[in-house]
Amino acid sequence: MSREASLLIRLHSFGDVVLAQPAAAHLASRGPVFFLTRPSLGPVAERFGPGIKVLSCSSGEGLHCLRERVRLIDPSRIVDLQGSLTTLLAVFPRRAARFRVPRAARRRILSGRGGALPLVADSFLSTAGGSGPAKPSLERRAFPEEGTLSAGIVCGGRWEMKSIPDGVVEELARLFTDLSGASVCLIAGPGEKARAEAVASRVRRNGVSLFTGDTSALLDRIERLDILVSPDSGPAHAAAALGVPHLTVFTSTSPSLGFWDGSDPSVFGPEAPCSPCHRHGGRSCRRGHESCRGSLVPRLVYEKAVSRMAAG
């Protein structure tokens, strides 16, 4: 391979790969870029723009696959946005620009002592040698159908405390169908199909569908929506990068952790004084009351979503 090429590494997760797009685009302005990620997230990087080729290594292939990719590409520049021990060993003994999480500042935030981390997309771009503000952008290939109104609501999620409560999802679906005449798509991961089916059955409205497809199909589904309501998760970042109106609902996390601009009008919450309490969201409430999730009022979330939809 040509030594003029750059290798950009971000293995996971969904939202972080979206936030890596400005860094990839910056490097692509100087020469060919190879973006190394997990196979399931390849469809995201395939929408990064021209000059970027997607490579993948599954978690099961381990360090050997990563080292082989580095050897075969033989890049002139390596940018490691994963910043893990595995990726450090994968590129050794080559030099790489490495993204580092400001862990001490994050601990202060999570302990309730205040502050805010730099925006991750800006930090990724800076690591690649660019300068912010960074605005992630994914190639959009489809739009909502004319004369229809389609709302998506993300149901469940890997981190329970970060998810929108099922009861709130159900009432939001009713409000969108009853007051806006919208068709509603409940979006869930393949492992949460049963949960989403139970939520859909309790909505008791026509025009409510369920989506549990892979990443490529998910992007296609999101870009056909008029509005997406999502917790602080990958689908919300994808909607923002695709230019789809969206509302990001915060519970146990907050924009102060650097994944969102707190002044963005698409941000809703968090309302609980104990948020954020966990860098990923957490699987259970450490205080036992879940006030961050219990404080969500479906009508207020719906009204904010309608406002975002109208703003376009």
Secondary structure, 3 states (H helix, E strand, C coil): CCCCCEEEECCCCHHHHHHCHHHHHHHHCCCCEEEEECHHHHHHHCCCCCCEEEEECCCCCHHHHHHHHHHHHCCCEEEECCCCHHHHHHHCCCCCEECCCCHHHHHHHHCCCCCCCCCHHHHHHHHCCCCCCCCCCCCCCCCCCCCCCEEEEECCCCCHHHCCCHHHHHHHHHHHHHHHCCEEEEECCHHHHHHHHHHHHHHCCCCEEEECCCHHHHHHHHCCCCEEEEECCHHHHHHHHHCCCEEEECCCCCHHHCCCCCCCCCEECCCCCCCCCCCCCCCCCCCCCCHHHHCCCHHHHHHHHHHHHHHC
